Amino acid sequence: MTYDQAREILVADGWQPIQKRWQDKDRECPNYLDRCKWPETQLCAETGTGPCIAFFGDIYGNTLKVHSNGTRGENSISRFYIAK
C-alpha cells in the first residue's frame, strides 16, 4: 500500500494529520522529497530508501506514528503503531 492510499484510509477513519510548521526546527523534511508535500510528515532521511515518519491524532488523544519507505516509486508503508 502506498502512503497516499494509507493516508486516505486513515483520514476517512477519523485520524487527523498532526501538522508542524515548516519553520519548526524539529521538522526535518528536505523539500525535494515527494513525501514532504504532506504537512504531517515530520522527518525524512535524505539518503537510501528515504524513510519518513508522519503523525496522526484521534479524538481520544491517541497519536498514530506512520513509517514509510521510498520517496520515489513505491513509497510504501513499512509500519504504523500508536506512539506513546
PDB file with SEQRES, HELIX, SHEET and CRYST1 records, atoms N, CA, C and O in Angstrom:
SEQRES   1 A   84  MET THR TYR ASP GLN ALA ARG GLU ILE LEU VAL ALA ASP          
SEQRES   2 A   84  GLY TRP GLN PRO ILE GLN LYS ARG TRP GLN ASP LYS ASP          
SEQRES   3 A   84  ARG GLU CYS PRO ASN TYR LEU ASP ARG CYS LYS TRP PRO          
SEQRES   4 A   84  GLU THR GLN LEU CYS ALA GLU THR GLY THR GLY PRO CYS          
SEQRES   5 A   84  ILE ALA PHE PHE GLY ASP ILE TYR GLY ASN THR LEU LYS          
SEQRES   6 A   84  VAL HIS SER ASN GLY THR ARG GLY GLU ASN SER ILE SER          
SEQRES   7 A   84  ARG PHE TYR ILE ALA LYS                                      
HELIX    1 AA1 TYR A    3  ALA A   12  1                                  10    
HELIX    2 AA2 ASP A   34  LYS A   37  5                                   4    
SHEET    1 AA1 3 GLN A  16  PRO A  17  0                                        
SHEET    2 AA1 3 CYS A  52  GLY A  57 -1                                        
SHEET    3 AA1 3 THR A  41  CYS A  44 -1                                        
SHEET    1 AA2 3 CYS A  52  GLY A  57  0                                        
SHEET    2 AA2 3 THR A  63  ASN A  69 -1                                        
SHEET    3 AA2 3 SER A  76  ALA A  83 -1                                        
CRYST1    1.000    1.000    1.000  90.00  90.00  90.00 P 1           1          
ATOM      1  N   MET A   1       0.840  -1.169   0.000  1.00  0.00           N  
ATOM      2  CA  MET A   1       0.000   0.000   0.000  1.00  0.00           C  
ATOM      3  C   MET A   1       0.892   1.241   0.000  1.00  0.00           C  
ATOM      4  O   MET A   1       1.884   1.305   0.726  1.00  0.00           O  
ATOM      5  N   THR A   2       0.538   2.195  -0.798  1.00  0.00           N  
ATOM      6  CA  THR A   2       1.323   3.424  -0.842  1.00  0.00           C  
ATOM      7  C   THR A   2       0.924   4.328   0.328  1.00  0.00           C  
ATOM      8  O   THR A   2      -0.124   4.135   0.944  1.00  0.00           O  
ATOM      9  N   TYR A   3       1.766   5.307   0.621  1.00  0.00           N  
ATOM     10  CA  TYR A   3       1.459   6.252   1.690  1.00  0.00           C  
ATOM     11  C   TYR A   3       0.176   7.017   1.360  1.00  0.00           C  
ATOM     12  O   TYR A   3      -0.663   7.223   2.237  1.00  0.00           O  
ATOM     13  N   ASP A   4       0.019   7.434   0.119  1.00  0.00           N  
ATOM     14  CA  ASP A   4      -1.177   8.180  -0.270  1.00  0.00           C  
ATOM     15  C   ASP A   4      -2.449   7.368  -0.016  1.00  0.00           C  
ATOM     16  O   ASP A   4      -3.452   7.913   0.446  1.00  0.00           O  
ATOM     17  N   GLN A   5      -2.409   6.064  -0.319  1.00  0.00           N  
ATOM     18  CA  GLN A   5      -3.565   5.201  -0.078  1.00  0.00           C  
ATOM     19  C   GLN A   5      -3.835   5.062   1.418  1.00  0.00           C  
ATOM     20  O   GLN A   5      -4.978   5.171   1.862  1.00  0.00           O  
ATOM     21  N   ALA A   6      -2.779   4.821   2.190  1.00  0.00           N  
ATOM     22  CA  ALA A   6      -2.935   4.670   3.637  1.00  0.00           C  
ATOM     23  C   ALA A   6      -3.454   5.955   4.269  1.00  0.00           C  
ATOM     24  O   ALA A   6      -4.306   5.913   5.157  1.00  0.00           O  
ATOM     25  N   ARG A   7      -2.944   7.093   3.816  1.00  0.00           N  
ATOM     26  CA  ARG A   7      -3.375   8.390   4.340  1.00  0.00           C  
ATOM     27  C   ARG A   7      -4.869   8.596   4.091  1.00  0.00           C  
ATOM     28  O   ARG A   7      -5.592   9.062   4.972  1.00  0.00           O  
ATOM     29  N   GLU A   8      -5.313   8.255   2.920  1.00  0.00           N  
ATOM     30  CA  GLU A   8      -6.733   8.395   2.585  1.00  0.00           C  
ATOM     31  C   GLU A   8      -7.601   7.554   3.519  1.00  0.00           C  
ATOM     32  O   GLU A   8      -8.649   8.016   3.970  1.00  0.00           O  
ATOM     33  N   ILE A   9      -7.177   6.331   3.811  1.00  0.00           N  
ATOM     34  CA  ILE A   9      -7.917   5.440   4.713  1.00  0.00           C  
ATOM     35  C   ILE A   9      -7.922   6.002   6.132  1.00  0.00           C  
ATOM     36  O   ILE A   9      -8.961   6.026   6.792  1.00  0.00           O  
ATOM     37  N   LEU A  10      -6.762   6.453   6.598  1.00  0.00           N  
ATOM     38  CA  LEU A  10      -6.665   6.988   7.958  1.00  0.00           C  
ATOM     39  C   LEU A  10      -7.571   8.208   8.143  1.00  0.00           C  
ATOM     40  O   LEU A  10      -8.292   8.298   9.137  1.00  0.00           O  
ATOM     41  N   VAL A  11      -7.538   9.128   7.209  1.00  0.00           N  
ATOM     42  CA  VAL A  11      -8.363  10.330   7.303  1.00  0.00           C  
ATOM     43  C   VAL A  11      -9.855   9.965   7.244  1.00  0.00           C  
ATOM     44  O   VAL A  11     -10.666  10.544   7.967  1.00  0.00           O  
ATOM     45  N   ALA A  12     -10.208   9.012   6.390  1.00  0.00           N  
ATOM     46  CA  ALA A  12     -11.601   8.567   6.299  1.00  0.00           C  
ATOM     47  C   ALA A  12     -12.065   7.912   7.602  1.00  0.00           C  
ATOM     48  O   ALA A  12     -13.250   7.952   7.931  1.00  0.00           O  
ATOM     49  N   ASP A  13     -11.126   7.305   8.344  1.00  0.00           N  
ATOM     50  CA  ASP A  13     -11.449   6.654   9.616  1.00  0.00           C  
ATOM     51  C   ASP A  13     -11.370   7.599  10.807  1.00  0.00           C  
ATOM     52  O   ASP A  13     -11.486   7.158  11.951  1.00  0.00           O  
ATOM     53  N   GLY A  14     -11.173   8.890  10.558  1.00  0.00           N  
ATOM     54  CA  GLY A  14     -11.216   9.868  11.633  1.00  0.00           C  
ATOM     55  C   GLY A  14      -9.874  10.326  12.183  1.00  0.00           C  
ATOM     56  O   GLY A  14      -9.838  11.175  13.074  1.00  0.00           O  
ATOM     57  N   TRP A  15      -8.780   9.791  11.680  1.00  0.00           N  
ATOM     58  CA  TRP A  15      -7.453  10.250  12.120  1.00  0.00           C  
ATOM     59  C   TRP A  15      -7.166  11.599  11.464  1.00  0.00           C  
ATOM     60  O   TRP A  15      -7.396  11.777  10.268  1.00  0.00           O  
ATOM     61  N   GLN A  16      -6.666  12.537  12.249  1.00  0.00           N  
ATOM     62  CA  GLN A  16      -6.351  13.869  11.749  1.00  0.00           C  
ATOM     63  C   GLN A  16      -4.838  14.041  11.663  1.00  0.00           C  
ATOM     64  O   GLN A  16      -4.128  13.692  12.605  1.00  0.00           O  
ATOM     65  N   PRO A  17      -4.336  14.571  10.557  1.00  0.00           N  
ATOM     66  CA  PRO A  17      -2.897  14.825  10.452  1.00  0.00           C  
ATOM     67  C   PRO A  17      -2.451  15.801  11.542  1.00  0.00           C  
ATOM     68  O   PRO A  17      -3.099  16.821  11.778  1.00  0.00           O  
ATOM     69  N   ILE A  18      -1.349  15.478  12.197  1.00  0.00           N  
ATOM     70  CA  ILE A  18      -0.748  16.394  13.162  1.00  0.00           C  
ATOM     71  C   ILE A  18       0.303  17.178  12.395  1.00  0.00           C  
ATOM     72  O   ILE A  18       1.315  16.633  11.955  1.00  0.00           O  
ATOM     73  N   GLN A  19       0.042  18.452  12.247  1.00  0.00           N  
ATOM     74  CA  GLN A  19       0.882  19.280  11.399  1.00  0.00           C  
ATOM     75  C   GLN A  19       1.915  20.048  12.202  1.00  0.00           C  
ATOM     76  O   GLN A  19       1.657  20.499  13.318  1.00  0.00           O  
ATOM     77  N   LYS A  20       3.071  20.181  11.616  1.00  0.00           N  
ATOM     78  CA  LYS A  20       4.130  21.035  12.146  1.00  0.00           C  
ATOM     79  C   LYS A  20       4.318  22.183  11.177  1.00  0.00           C  
ATOM     80  O   LYS A  20       4.120  22.033   9.972  1.00  0.00           O  
ATOM     81  N   ARG A  21       4.695  23.315  11.704  1.00  0.00           N  
ATOM     82  CA  ARG A  21       5.013  24.430  10.827  1.00  0.00           C  
ATOM     83  C   ARG A  21       6.320  24.135  10.111  1.00  0.00           C  
ATOM     84  O   ARG A  21       7.211  23.511  10.686  1.00  0.00           O  
ATOM     85  N   TRP A  22       6.447  24.573   8.873  1.00  0.00           N  
ATOM     86  CA  TRP A  22       7.680  24.366   8.112  1.00  0.00           C  
ATOM     87  C   TRP A  22       8.871  25.003   8.815  1.00  0.00           C  
ATOM     88  O   TRP A  22      10.002  24.543   8.657  1.00  0.00           O  
ATOM     89  N   GLN A  23       8.629  26.051   9.586  1.00  0.00           N  
ATOM     90  CA  GLN A  23       9.707  26.767  10.236  1.00  0.00           C  
ATOM     91  C   GLN A  23      10.200  26.078  11.507  1.00  0.00           C  
ATOM     92  O   GLN A  23      11.277  26.411  12.000  1.00  0.00           O  
ATOM     93  N   ASP A  24       9.448  25.137  12.044  1.00  0.00           N  
ATOM     94  CA  ASP A  24       9.846  24.480  13.286  1.00  0.00           C  
ATOM     95  C   ASP A  24      11.139  23.702  13.099  1.00  0.00           C  
ATOM     96  O   ASP A  24      11.320  22.995  12.108  1.00  0.00           O  
ATOM     97  N   LYS A  25      12.024  23.843  14.061  1.00  0.00           N  
ATOM     98  CA  LYS A  25      13.334  23.202  13.963  1.00  0.00           C  
ATOM     99  C   LYS A  25      13.257  21.683  14.031  1.00  0.00           C  
ATOM    100  O   LYS A  25      14.112  20.999  13.469  1.00  0.00           O  
ATOM    101  N   ASP A  26      12.240  21.140  14.715  1.00  0.00           N  
ATOM    102  CA  ASP A  26      12.177  19.685  14.846  1.00  0.00           C  
ATOM    103  C   ASP A  26      11.518  19.007  13.648  1.00  0.00           C  
ATOM    104  O   ASP A  26      11.362  17.786  13.653  1.00  0.00           O  
ATOM    105  N   ARG A  27      11.133  19.755  12.633  1.00  0.00           N  
ATOM    106  CA  ARG A  27      10.602  19.166  11.400  1.00  0.00           C  
ATOM    107  C   ARG A  27      11.722  19.125  10.384  1.00  0.00           C  
ATOM    108  O   ARG A  27      12.180  20.162   9.904  1.00  0.00           O  
ATOM    109  N   GLU A  28      12.161  17.922  10.060  1.00  0.00           N  
ATOM    110  CA  GLU A  28      13.260  17.754   9.120  1.00  0.00           C  
ATOM    111  C   GLU A  28      12.766  16.986   7.907  1.00  0.00           C  
ATOM    112  O   GLU A  28      12.643  15.762   7.924  1.00  0.00           O  
ATOM    113  N   CYS A  29      12.492  17.726   6.877  1.00  0.00           N  
ATOM    114  CA  CYS A  29      11.968  17.112   5.668  1.00  0.00           C  
ATOM    115  C   CYS A  29      12.492  17.897   4.474  1.00  0.00           C  
ATOM    116  O   CYS A  29      12.016  18.999   4.202  1.00  0.00           O  
ATOM    117  N   PRO A  30      13.462  17.347   3.763  1.00  0.00           N  
ATOM    118  CA  PRO A  30      14.024  18.068   2.610  1.00  0.00           C  
ATOM    119  C   PRO A  30      12.953  18.339   1.552  1.00  0.00           C  
ATOM    120  O   PRO A  30      12.175  17.446   1.214  1.00  0.00           O  
ATOM    121  N   ASN A  31      12.912  19.527   1.044  1.00  0.00           N  
ATOM    122  CA  ASN A  31      11.870  19.938   0.100  1.00  0.00           C  
ATOM    123  C   ASN A  31      11.810  19.094  -1.165  1.00  0.00           C  
ATOM    124  O   ASN A  31      10.748  18.998  -1.781  1.00  0.00           O  
ATOM    125  N   TYR A  32      12.914  18.482  -1.571  1.00  0.00           N  
ATOM    126  CA  TYR A  32      12.898  17.732  -2.821  1.00  0.00           C  
ATOM    127  C   TYR A  32      12.273  16.336  -2.684  1.00  0.00           C  
ATOM    128  O   TYR A  32      12.057  15.668  -3.695  1.00  0.00           O  
ATOM    129  N   LEU A  33      11.981  15.884  -1.468  1.00  0.00           N  
ATOM    130  CA  LEU A  33      11.350  14.580  -1.294  1.00  0.00           C  
ATOM    131  C   LEU A  33       9.842  14.727  -1.465  1.00  0.00           C  
ATOM    132  O   LEU A  33       9.234  15.619  -0.873  1.00  0.00           O  
ATOM    133  N   ASP A  34       9.239  13.858  -2.269  1.00  0.00           N  
ATOM    134  CA  ASP A  34       7.810  13.993  -2.560  1.00  0.00           C  
ATOM    135  C   ASP A  34       6.925  13.816  -1.336  1.00  0.00           C  
ATOM    136  O   ASP A  34       5.820  14.359  -1.303  1.00  0.00           O  
ATOM    137  N   ARG A  35       7.371  13.080  -0.335  1.00  0.00           N  
ATOM    138  CA  ARG A  35       6.573  12.883   0.874  1.00  0.00           C  
ATOM    139  C   ARG A  35       6.442  14.151   1.695  1.00  0.00           C  
ATOM    140  O   ARG A  35       5.548  14.250   2.536  1.00  0.00           O  
ATOM    141  N   CYS A  36       7.311  15.120   1.470  1.00  0.00           N  
ATOM    142  CA  CYS A  36       7.276  16.361   2.240  1.00  0.00           C  
ATOM    143  C   CYS A  36       6.082  17.231   1.888  1.00  0.00           C  
ATOM    144  O   CYS A  36       5.839  18.246   2.540  1.00  0.00           O  
ATOM    145  N   LYS A  37       5.329  16.838   0.853  1.00  0.00           N  
ATOM    146  CA  LYS A  37       4.147  17.614   0.483  1.00  0.00           C  
ATOM    147  C   LYS A  37       3.061  17.504   1.546  1.00  0.00           C  
ATOM    148  O   LYS A  37       2.201  18.379   1.636  1.00  0.00           O  
ATOM    149  N   TRP A  38       3.085  16.440   2.358  1.00  0.00           N  
ATOM    150  CA  TRP A  38       2.075  16.245   3.385  1.00  0.00           C  
ATOM    151  C   TRP A  38       2.530  16.923   4.671  1.00  0.00           C  
ATOM    152  O   TRP A  38       3.647  16.676   5.124  1.00  0.00           O  
ATOM    153  N   PRO A  39       1.703  17.765   5.267  1.00  0.00           N  
ATOM    154  CA  PRO A  39       2.123  18.523   6.454  1.00  0.00           C  
ATOM    155  C   PRO A  39       2.365  17.666   7.691  1.00  0.00           C  
ATOM    156  O   PRO A  39       3.053  18.108   8.611  1.00  0.00           O  
ATOM    157  N   GLU A  40       1.824  16.459   7.739  1.00  0.00           N  
ATOM    158  CA  GLU A  40       2.043  15.594   8.894  1.00  0.00           C  
ATOM    159  C   GLU A  40       3.403  14.886   8.856  1.00  0.00           C  
ATOM    160  O   GLU A  40       3.820  14.283   9.845  1.00  0.00           O  
ATOM    161  N   THR A  41       4.084  14.961   7.722  1.00  0.00           N  
ATOM    162  CA  THR A  41       5.419  14.361   7.614  1.00  0.00           C  
ATOM    163  C   THR A  41       6.386  15.225   8.399  1.00  0.00           C  
ATOM    164  O   THR A  41       6.576  16.403   8.092  1.00  0.00           O  
ATOM    165  N   GLN A  42       7.002  14.624   9.426  1.00  0.00           N  
ATOM    166  CA  GLN A  42       7.851  15.421  10.300  1.00  0.00           C  
ATOM    167  C   GLN A  42       9.328  15.087  10.188  1.00  0.00           C  
ATOM    168  O   GLN A  42      10.171  15.843  10.671  1.00  0.00           O  
ATOM    169  N   LEU A  43       9.650  13.975   9.563  1.00  0.00           N  
ATOM    170  CA  LEU A  43      11.050  13.612   9.440  1.00  0.00           C  
ATOM    171  C   LEU A  43      11.231  12.676   8.253  1.00  0.00           C  
ATOM    172  O   LEU A  43      10.510  11.687   8.120  1.00  0.00           O  
ATOM    173  N   CYS A  44      12.183  12.986   7.402  1.00  0.00           N  
ATOM    174  CA  CYS A  44      12.554  12.112   6.292  1.00  0.00           C  
ATOM    175  C   CYS A  44      14.072  12.076   6.196  1.00  0.00           C  
ATOM    176  O   CYS A  44      14.736  13.108   6.291  1.00  0.00           O  
ATOM    177  N   ALA A  45      14.611  10.881   6.006  1.00  0.00           N  
ATOM    178  CA  ALA A  45      16.043  10.751   5.774  1.00  0.00           C  
ATOM    179  C   ALA A  45      16.320  11.108   4.321  1.00  0.00           C  
ATOM    180  O   ALA A  45      15.527  10.803   3.431  1.00  0.00           O  
ATOM    181  N   GLU A  46      17.434  11.745   4.099  1.00  0.00           N  
ATOM    182  CA  GLU A  46      17.760  12.203   2.745  1.00  0.00           C  
ATOM    183  C   GLU A  46      18.435  11.141   1.884  1.00  0.00           C  
ATOM    184  O   GLU A  46      18.627  11.353   0.687  1.00  0.00           O  
ATOM    185  N   THR A  47      18.793  10.019   2.464  1.00  0.00           N  
ATOM    186  CA  THR A  47      19.549   9.009   1.724  1.00  0.00           C  
ATOM    187  C   THR A  47      18.846   7.653   1.750  1.00  0.00           C  
ATOM    188  O   THR A  47      17.844   7.468   2.440  1.00  0.00           O  
ATOM    189  N   GLY A  48      19.384   6.729   0.997  1.00  0.00           N  
ATOM    190  CA  GLY A  48      18.854   5.364   0.974  1.00  0.00           C  
ATOM    191  C   GLY A  48      17.452   5.315   0.425  1.00  0.00           C  
ATOM    192  O   GLY A  48      17.172   5.886  -0.629  1.00  0.00           O  
ATOM    193  N   THR A  49      16.556   4.629   1.140  1.00  0.00           N  
ATOM    194  CA  THR A  49      15.174   4.490   0.683  1.00  0.00           C  
ATOM    195  C   THR A  49      14.330   5.706   1.029  1.00  0.00           C  
ATOM    196  O   THR A  49      13.148   5.750   0.689  1.00  0.00           O  
ATOM    197  N   GLY A  50      14.911   6.689   1.694  1.00  0.00           N  
ATOM    198  CA  GLY A  50      14.161   7.889   2.059  1.00  0.00           C  
ATOM    199  C   GLY A  50      13.055   7.601   3.040  1.00  0.00           C  
ATOM    200  O   GLY A  50      11.916   8.000   2.798  1.00  0.00           O  
ATOM    201  N   PRO A  51      13.343   6.908   4.167  1.00  0.00           N  
ATOM    202  CA  PRO A  51      12.282   6.625   5.133  1.00  0.00           C  
ATOM    203  C   PRO A  51      11.751   7.911   5.757  1.00  0.00           C  
ATOM    204  O   PRO A  51      12.503   8.851   6.019  1.00  0.00           O  
ATOM    205  N   CYS A  52      10.448   7.932   5.989  1.00  0.00           N  
ATOM    206  CA  CYS A  52       9.785   9.104   6.562  1.00  0.00           C  
ATOM    207  C   CYS A  52       8.904   8.691   7.731  1.00  0.00           C  
ATOM    208  O   CYS A  52       8.466   7.544   7.825  1.00  0.00           O  
ATOM    209  N   ILE A  53       8.652   9.649   8.623  1.00  0.00           N  
ATOM    210  CA  ILE A  53       7.748   9.450   9.757  1.00  0.00           C  
ATOM    211  C   ILE A  53       6.682  10.543   9.706  1.00  0.00           C  
ATOM    212  O   ILE A  53       6.985  11.719   9.505  1.00  0.00           O  
ATOM    213  N   ALA A  54       5.437  10.131   9.893  1.00  0.00           N  
ATOM    214  CA  ALA A  54       4.314  11.069   9.933  1.00  0.00           C  
ATOM    215  C   ALA A  54       3.467  10.752  11.159  1.00  0.00           C  
ATOM    216  O   ALA A  54       3.472   9.626  11.658  1.00  0.00           O  
ATOM    217  N   PHE A  55       2.738  11.759  11.639  1.00  0.00           N  
ATOM    218  CA  PHE A  55       1.921  11.587  12.835  1.00  0.00           C  
ATOM    219  C   PHE A  55       0.480  11.996  12.576  1.00  0.00           C  
ATOM    220  O   PHE A  55       0.207  12.977  11.884  1.00  0.00           O  
ATOM    221  N   PHE A  56      -0.447  11.211  13.156  1.00  0.00           N  
ATOM    222  CA  PHE A  56      -1.875  11.479  13.098  1.00  0.00           C  
ATOM    223  C   PHE A  56      -2.432  11.387  14.518  1.00  0.00           C  
ATOM    224  O   PHE A  56      -1.887  10.669  15.357  1.00  0.00           O  
ATOM    225  N   GLY A  57      -3.505  12.106  14.783  1.00  0.00           N  
ATOM    226  CA  GLY A  57      -4.152  12.050  16.087  1.00  0.00           C  
ATOM    227  C   GLY A  57      -5.622  11.721  15.951  1.00  0.00           C  
ATOM    228  O   GLY A  57      -6.224  11.935  14.899  1.00  0.00           O  
ATOM    229  N   ASP A  58      -6.201  11.192  17.035  1.00  0.00           N  
ATOM    230  CA  ASP A  58      -7.635  10.916  17.031  1.00  0.00           C  
ATOM    231  C   ASP A  58      -8.328  11.723  18.134  1.00  0.00           C  
ATOM    232  O   ASP A  58      -7.671  12.442  18.887  1.00  0.00           O  
ATOM    233  N   ILE A  59      -9.633  11.602  18.227  1.00  0.00           N  
ATOM    234  CA  ILE A  59     -10.387  12.403  19.194  1.00  0.00           C  
ATOM    235  C   ILE A  59     -10.160  11.945  20.633  1.00  0.00           C  
ATOM    236  O   ILE A  59     -10.554  12.642  21.567  1.00  0.00           O  
ATOM    237  N   TYR A  60      -9.536  10.795  20.824  1.00  0.00           N  
ATOM    238  CA  TYR A  60      -9.267  10.271  22.163  1.00  0.00           C  
ATOM    239  C   TYR A  60      -7.879  10.656  22.675  1.00  0.00           C  
ATOM    240  O   TYR A  60      -7.492  10.271  23.778  1.00  0.00           O  
ATOM    241  N   GLY A  61      -7.134  11.416  21.875  1.00  0.00           N  
ATOM    242  CA  GLY A  61      -5.796  11.836  22.283  1.00  0.00           C  
ATOM    243  C   GLY A  61      -4.696  10.858  21.913  1.00  0.00           C  
ATOM    244  O   GLY A  61      -3.548  11.037  22.318  1.00  0.00           O  
ATOM    245  N   ASN A  62      -5.031   9.826  21.148  1.00  0.00           N  
ATOM    246  CA  ASN A  62      -4.017   8.875  20.697  1.00  0.00           C  
ATOM    247  C   ASN A  62      -3.225   9.473  19.541  1.00  0.00           C  
ATOM    248  O   ASN A  62      -3.748  10.268  18.759  1.00  0.00           O  
ATOM    249  N   THR A  63      -1.975   9.086  19.444  1.00  0.00           N  
ATOM    250  CA  THR A  63      -1.125   9.508  18.336  1.00  0.00           C  
ATOM    251  C   THR A  63      -0.687   8.281  17.559  1.00  0.00           C  
ATOM    252  O   THR A  63      -0.148   7.332  18.131  1.00  0.00           O  
ATOM    253  N   LEU A  64      -0.918   8.302  16.259  1.00  0.00           N  
ATOM    254  CA  LEU A  64      -0.518   7.214  15.382  1.00  0.00           C  
ATOM    255  C   LEU A  64       0.738   7.646  14.642  1.00  0.00           C  
ATOM    256  O   LEU A  64       0.752   8.682  13.977  1.00  0.00           O  
ATOM    257  N   LYS A  65       1.792   6.848  14.760  1.00  0.00           N  
ATOM    258  CA  LYS A  65       3.071   7.135  14.108  1.00  0.00           C  
ATOM    259  C   LYS A  65       3.177   6.224  12.892  1.00  0.00           C  
ATOM    260  O   LYS A  65       3.092   5.002  13.016  1.00  0.00           O  
ATOM    261  N   VAL A  66       3.361   6.816  11.727  1.00  0.00           N  
ATOM    262  CA  VAL A  66       3.391   6.059  10.478  1.00  0.00           C  
ATOM    263  C   VAL A  66       4.788   6.142   9.865  1.00  0.00           C  
ATOM    264  O   VAL A  66       5.306   7.230   9.615  1.00  0.00           O  
ATOM    265  N   HIS A  67       5.384   4.978   9.630  1.00  0.00           N  
ATOM    266  CA  HIS A  67       6.686   4.892   8.972  1.00  0.00           C  
ATOM    267  C   HIS A  67       6.473   4.454   7.530  1.00  0.00           C  
ATOM    268  O   HIS A  67       5.701   3.534   7.261  1.00  0.00           O  
ATOM    269  N   SER A  68       7.149   5.106   6.619  1.00  0.00           N  
ATOM    270  CA  SER A  68       7.073   4.692   5.220  1.00  0.00           C  
ATOM    271  C   SER A  68       8.463   4.721   4.606  1.00  0.00           C  
ATOM    272  O   SER A  68       9.355   5.422   5.085  1.00  0.00           O  
ATOM    273  N   ASN A  69       8.632   3.961   3.554  1.00  0.00           N  
ATOM    274  CA  ASN A  69       9.910   3.877   2.858  1.00  0.00           C  
ATOM    275  C   ASN A  69       9.737   4.269   1.408  1.00  0.00           C  
ATOM    276  O   ASN A  69       8.728   3.952   0.777  1.00  0.00           O  
ATOM    277  N   GLY A  70      10.722   4.953   0.896  1.00  0.00           N  
ATOM    278  CA  GLY A  70      10.737   5.269  -0.519  1.00  0.00           C  
ATOM    279  C   GLY A  70      10.023   6.560  -0.847  1.00  0.00           C  
ATOM    280  O   GLY A  70       8.841   6.725  -0.543  1.00  0.00           O  
ATOM    281  N   THR A  71      10.735   7.463  -1.461  1.00  0.00           N  
ATOM    282  CA  THR A  71      10.123   8.719  -1.838  1.00  0.00           C  
ATOM    283  C   THR A  71       9.903   8.797  -3.333  1.00  0.00           C  
ATOM    284  O   THR A  71       9.233   9.702  -3.829  1.00  0.00           O  
ATOM    285  N   ARG A  72      10.453   7.870  -4.023  1.00  0.00           N  
ATOM    286  CA  ARG A  72      10.236   7.785  -5.476  1.00  0.00           C  
ATOM    287  C   ARG A  72       9.745   6.365  -5.772  1.00  0.00           C  
ATOM    288  O   ARG A  72      10.220   5.403  -5.168  1.00  0.00           O  
ATOM    289  N   GLY A  73       8.841   6.244  -6.657  1.00  0.00           N  
ATOM    290  CA  GLY A  73       8.354   4.901  -6.980  1.00  0.00           C  
ATOM    291  C   GLY A  73       7.280   4.455  -6.006  1.00  0.00           C  
ATOM    292  O   GLY A  73       6.229   5.088  -5.905  1.00  0.00           O  
ATOM    293  N   GLU A  74       7.533   3.385  -5.298  1.00  0.00           N  
ATOM    294  CA  GLU A  74       6.521   2.745  -4.461  1.00  0.00           C  
ATOM    295  C   GLU A  74       6.049   3.584  -3.285  1.00  0.00           C  
ATOM    296  O   GLU A  74       4.843   3.698  -3.066  1.00  0.00           O  
ATOM    297  N   ASN A  75       6.975   4.183  -2.510  1.00  0.00           N  
ATOM    298  CA  ASN A  75       6.608   4.997  -1.353  1.00  0.00           C  
ATOM    299  C   ASN A  75       5.655   4.227  -0.441  1.00  0.00           C  
ATOM    300  O   ASN A  75       4.570   4.711  -0.118  1.00  0.00           O  
ATOM    301  N   SER A  76       6.063   3.035  -0.032  1.00  0.00           N  
ATOM    302  CA  SER A  76       5.182   2.133   0.693  1.00  0.00           C  
ATOM    303  C   SER A  76       5.279   2.299   2.204  1.00  0.00           C  
ATOM    304  O   SER A  76       6.287   2.770   2.730  1.00  0.00           O  
ATOM    305  N   ILE A  77       4.207   1.900   2.891  1.00  0.00           N  
ATOM    306  CA  ILE A  77       4.160   1.917   4.339  1.00  0.00           C  
ATOM    307  C   ILE A  77       4.969   0.749   4.864  1.00  0.00           C  
ATOM    308  O   ILE A  77       4.792  -0.380   4.405  1.00  0.00           O  
ATOM    309  N   SER A  78       5.854   0.999   5.819  1.00  0.00           N  
ATOM    310  CA  SER A  78       6.624  -0.091   6.417  1.00  0.00           C  
ATOM    311  C   SER A  78       6.013  -0.547   7.734  1.00  0.00           C  
ATOM    312  O   SER A  78       6.088  -1.728   8.073  1.00  0.00           O  
ATOM    313  N   ARG A  79       5.404   0.385   8.488  1.00  0.00           N  
ATOM    314  CA  ARG A  79       4.684   0.027   9.706  1.00  0.00           C  
ATOM    315  C   ARG A  79       3.972   1.246  10.246  1.00  0.00           C  
ATOM    316  O   ARG A  79       4.324   2.383   9.929  1.00  0.00           O  
ATOM    317  N   PHE A  80       2.953   0.992  11.076  1.00  0.00           N  
ATOM    318  CA  PHE A  80       2.382   2.086  11.835  1.00  0.00           C  
ATOM    319  C   PHE A  80       1.929   1.558  13.165  1.00  0.00           C  
ATOM    320  O   PHE A  80       1.514   0.404  13.271  1.00  0.00           O  
ATOM    321  N   TYR A  81       2.002   2.393  14.191  1.00  0.00           N  
ATOM    322  CA  TYR A  81       1.669   1.989  15.550  1.00  0.00           C  
ATOM    323  C   TYR A  81       1.295   3.215  16.364  1.00  0.00           C  
ATOM    324  O   TYR A  81       1.604   4.351  16.002  1.00  0.00           O  
ATOM    325  N   ILE A  82       0.605   2.944  17.501  1.00  0.00           N  
ATOM    326  CA  ILE A  82       0.232   4.006  18.416  1.00  0.00           C  
ATOM    327  C   ILE A  82       1.483   4.428  19.177  1.00  0.00           C  
ATOM    328  O   ILE A  82       2.127   3.600  19.822  1.00  0.00           O  
ATOM    329  N   ALA A  83       1.826   5.694  19.106  1.00  0.00           N  
ATOM    330  CA  ALA A  83       3.016   6.223  19.781  1.00  0.00           C  
ATOM    331  C   ALA A  83       2.639   6.640  21.195  1.00  0.00           C  
ATOM    332  O   ALA A  83       1.516   7.081  21.440  1.00  0.00           O  
ATOM    333  N   LYS A  84       3.563   6.502  22.109  1.00  0.00           N  
ATOM    334  CA  LYS A  84       3.346   6.907  23.498  1.00  0.00           C  
ATOM    335  C   LYS A  84       4.214   8.078  23.831  1.00  0.00           C  
ATOM    336  O   LYS A  84       4.178   8.571  24.959  1.00  0.00           O  
TER     337      LYS A  84                                                      
END                                                                             
